[in-house]
Amino acid sequence: MEENKEIVREENNNNLDNTKTTNNTAFDIIFGILSFILPPLGYVLYLVWKVKKPKASKVCGWCALASCLFYIVLAFILILVLKPGLK
């Protein structure tokens, strides 16, 4: 009887762990998108969550860095495309 209770407890704990992982993944995706759209927010979240939430912190930091690089490349492309039209 005790063994059955232990098995049920372990299954419940596993289900709770899976729920937490799913919520954290959705949380990481949402803040990753926000960090890409607003890079300064991503850097702030990276610095604030570095100790408490290292996974979310890493996602926000990388998204902010990728966003900055994307905006720089986009600016150079727009300059190259619009420059001949300015003459």
N, C-alpha and C positions, 0 to 999 in steps of 0.2 A: 504494500500500500504506500509506503514511504517513497519507494522508488518511482512509482507513478506520479506522485506529487512533485518530485524533483524533475522528472522529465517535462511535466507541464510547465513548471517554473522556468526551466531552461528555454522551452519553446516561446514562452511569453517574453522572456528577456531578448531572445533573438528577434522577435517581431518588433519590439521597441527599438532595438538597435537599427533595424532596417528602416523604420520610420524616421528616425533621427538622421540617418544618412540621406534619405530622400529629401527631407526638409533642408538639410545643409546644402545639398546639391542645387536645389532650386534657389536657395538663398545666394549661393556663389554665382549662379548664372545671372540673377537679377542685378546684383551689385557689380558683376563683371560688365554687363551692358551699360549700367550707369557710369562706370569708370571709363568705358570707352567713349561715351558721349561727352562726359565731363572729366577730362584728365586730372585737373587739380583735386577733384573729389576722390579720385582713385588713389592719388598720392597721399592724401590725408588719411583715408581709410587704411591704406597700407601701413602707415606709421602708427596709427592708433591701435590696430588689431594685430600688430606683429607678434605680441606675446600671447594674447588671449585667444585669438583665432588665426593661427598661422596659415591654414589652408585658404581661408577667405582673403587674408591679407595678401598672399601670393597671387591669387587670381586678380585682385584689384590692382596690384602693382603692375603685373604683366599687361593687363588690359589698358591701363593708363599709358604705359610705355609704348605699346603697339599703336595706340591712338595718336600719340605725339608724332611718331614716325609716319603714320598714315597722313596726318595733316601737313607735315613738312613736304612729303612727296607730292601730295595734292597741290600744294602751293607752288612748287617748282613746275609742275605740269601746267598749271593755269598760267603762270608767268610765261612759259615758253609758247603756249598757244595764243595768248593775248598780245604778247609783245609785237609780233609782226603786224597786227592790226592797228597798233598805236602810231606807226610811222606815217 
